[in-house]
Amino acid sequence: MLLAKKRPDISFEAFRDYYSNHHVHLMNRLLAHGAAVHRRNFVQHPDPAHPGDYDVISEVFYEDRATAEATMREMADPEVHRQRIEDERKFLIPESVRVFMVETDTSLFRPLKELTP
């Protein structure tokens, strides 16, 4: 899981567009392992004039824990880190980024087409 805040000087639409159409593809190219699925959940603030602490909650899925750990090691490479931060500065506040390794439990009450293969 990843939480992040957009730069205050860009619109929400520009933030969403850059993240979805540029940044995730750049990171996918930089990493030998990388995510199998990268889902971005953009926060819909009730009062856009007073947004909360985060503008996106991203879910990054890997085939297994070993692949996730290999990706984290790749992210620590100085050149990958430099390029990631350089790109993040274009659309978000890098210092706002919080990353968590999580385990999930799911309760399926009704299958949803967009969430089931």
N, C-alpha and C positions, 0 to 999 in steps of 0.2 A: 504494500500500500504506500502511496505517496500523496502528501498534501502540499499544496503550494498556493501562493498569492500572486496575482498578476501585478504587473507594474501599474502604478496609479495613472501614468500618463498615456496609457493606451486603452482603447475600448475593450469591452468584454468580447465583442465579436472578433476583433483583431487578435486578442489573446487566444481565443478558442481556435481560430483559423491557423495561427502560427503553430500552436502546440500540435494540433491534429494533422496538419498538412506538411509541416516541415520538421519540427523537433523530433517526433517519434521515429520518423524515417531516417534522420541523421543518426540517431542513437542506434537504430537497427543496423545501419551500415558500419558503424564504428565497433560494434561488439561481435565477436565470433559466435557467442552463444545467444545472448539476448532473449527477449520475451517471445513466448509462443503467441500470447494475446496481450494487448495493451488496451484496457478500457478506461476511458476518461469520463468521470461523472462531474459535470460542471454545475456548481452550486447556483441555484436560482434564489438570490437574495430577495427577501420580501420588500426591503427598502434599498434599492440600488445606491441611493445617496449615502447610506450607512452600511456598507458591506461588512460581512463577518471577517474572521481571521484567515479564511481560505476561500479560494475561488474554484479549486478543482480537487477532487479526490480520485486519484488514479489507482486502478487495480492492474497489476502486472502478474500474468500467469506464466508459469514455467512447466515443462514436462515433469520435472521432479526437483527435489531439494538440491541434488548435486548440480544441476544446471543453474539453479538460482544462485548457489554459492559461487560457481565458476563466473557467472555474470558479475557478481559483486567484486570478485577479484579483478576482473577486467576493468570495472568502473574505477578502481583504485590506480590504474596505470596513469602516470603523470600526463601523458599526451591525451588520453581519452578524457581525463578529468578537465584538462585545460579547454578542450574543444566543447565539452558539455557546458561548463560554466560560461564560456564565451557566448554560446548560443542561448543559454537560459537568460542571460542579461538582456537579450532582445525582446523578451516577452513576459518574464516573471521576475520576482525578487529572489535571487538565489539563496539568500539567507533565510527565506521563509520555508524552504523545502524541508519536509520531515519525511523520513523513510522508515517503514516498519516491515519486518518479516512477520507474517501472520499465518496462522493455521485457521482453516474455516470449517464451519459446520453449516449444513444447508438443510432446511425443511422445505420439501416440495409439496405444496398443497394442490396446485394446478400447474401443469406444464404451460409455459409461455413459448410461443414459436420462436421469438427472438432470443431466448435464453437456453433453448434446448436444441441439440443437433438433430 
